[in-house]
Amino acid sequence: MQLNLDQLHESDLQKLEALIGDKEFIAHPVTVSRIQRHLRIGYNRACHLIENARAKGILIQDKDNPLLNHFSTTK
């Protein structure tokens, strides 16, 4: 069975949401490279994941540095 692009993005979002329980992971800003290393995915996929997570309210972009993200406390 082959996943379509939407299913792949949903799977990645679920993996990212699972990291919310990891206190060590959420203690630091979420960057593209951290996502790449932790989920073992490529750059473009990590960028799309961060964009989708921002759109769904899972991540919030840092006010001072647009390359940094933080988990939303309201989710």
C-alpha positions as CSV (number, residue, x, y, z in Angstrom):
1,M,0.0,0.0,0.0
2,Q,1.4,3.4,-1.0
3,L,0.7,6.5,1.0
4,N,-0.4,9.7,-0.7
5,L,1.1,13.0,0.2
6,D,-1.7,14.0,2.6
7,Q,-1.4,10.7,4.5
8,L,2.3,11.2,4.7
9,H,1.9,14.7,6.1
10,E,-0.7,13.5,8.7
11,S,1.7,10.7,9.8
12,D,4.5,13.2,10.2
13,L,2.2,15.5,12.2
14,Q,1.2,12.7,14.5
15,K,4.9,11.9,15.1
16,L,5.5,15.6,15.9
17,E,2.6,15.7,18.3
18,A,3.9,12.6,20.1
19,L,7.0,14.6,20.9
20,I,5.0,17.0,23.1
21,G,5.3,14.5,25.9
22,D,9.1,14.5,25.7
23,K,10.2,17.2,28.1
24,E,13.8,17.2,26.9
25,F,12.6,17.8,23.3
26,I,10.2,20.6,24.0
27,A,12.6,22.4,26.3
28,H,14.5,23.8,23.3
29,P,13.3,25.5,20.1
30,V,12.1,23.3,17.3
31,T,14.2,23.9,14.1
32,V,14.2,22.2,10.8
33,S,17.5,20.4,11.6
34,R,16.1,19.1,14.9
35,I,13.1,17.7,13.2
36,Q,15.4,16.1,10.5
37,R,17.6,14.4,13.0
38,H,14.9,13.3,15.4
39,L,12.5,11.9,12.8
40,R,15.2,10.9,10.3
41,I,13.6,12.8,7.4
42,G,14.9,15.1,4.7
43,Y,15.1,18.9,4.6
44,N,12.1,19.5,2.4
45,R,9.9,17.1,4.3
46,A,10.9,18.7,7.6
47,C,10.1,22.2,6.2
48,H,6.7,21.1,5.1
49,L,6.1,19.5,8.5
50,I,6.9,22.7,10.3
51,E,4.7,24.7,7.9
52,N,1.8,22.3,8.4
53,A,2.3,22.2,12.2
54,R,2.2,26.1,12.3
55,A,-1.0,26.1,10.2
56,K,-2.6,23.6,12.6
57,G,-1.5,25.5,15.7
58,I,0.9,22.8,17.0
59,L,4.0,25.0,16.6
60,I,4.3,28.8,17.1
61,Q,7.0,30.8,15.2
62,D,9.4,32.6,17.5
63,K,8.9,36.4,17.6
64,D,12.5,37.3,17.4
65,N,13.9,34.6,15.1
66,P,11.6,33.2,12.3
67,L,13.8,30.1,12.0
68,L,12.9,29.0,15.5
69,N,9.6,27.4,16.6
70,H,8.1,26.4,19.9
71,F,5.3,24.0,20.8
72,S,2.0,25.8,21.4
73,T,0.9,25.7,25.0
74,T,-2.8,25.8,24.0
75,K,-2.7,22.5,22.1
